[in-house]
Amino acid sequence: MLIITPAFSIPDDQLDERFVRASGPGGQHVNKVATAVELRFNAAASALSDEVKSRLAALAGKRMNADGVILIDSREYRTQAGNREAARRRLVALIRRAIRRPRPRKATMPTTASRERRLQAKGRRARVKAQRSRVGGEEA
């Protein structure tokens, strides 16, 4: 059981883990042992709401295929257990971010004082740049 929030968890039968050989350091050991993990979660068939599924698709990006399956690949540790936990942590973090509804943006206007400061700064910058020009319009 993968606990996402106190109200939502994913049963292990909805997660598909496949262990593959990892690249990287390890010498001959890396060629013999399948330590990297590919964790698959079918978000399209899960109990998540459609709103959460759409946010999850946006957050997952290329990690979600056209069928709605999220693929998380982990090969950062040299052990199966370490990579398995890392992949599960990443999936939990991704789903938690999707569950959280983004706050709506409030339109604001800059204050009169901030507009005045911006215009004064632009004027100062323009004077500095004007002083860099050649004196008397001579051509080199």
Secondary structure, DSSP 8 states (H G I E B T S, - for coil): -EEEETTEEE-GGGEEEEEE---SS-THHHHH---EEEEEEESTTSS--HHHHHHHHHHHGGGB-TTSEEEEEE-SSSSHHHHHHHHHHHHHHHHHHHHS-----------HHHHHHHHHHHHHHHHHHHHTS-GGG---
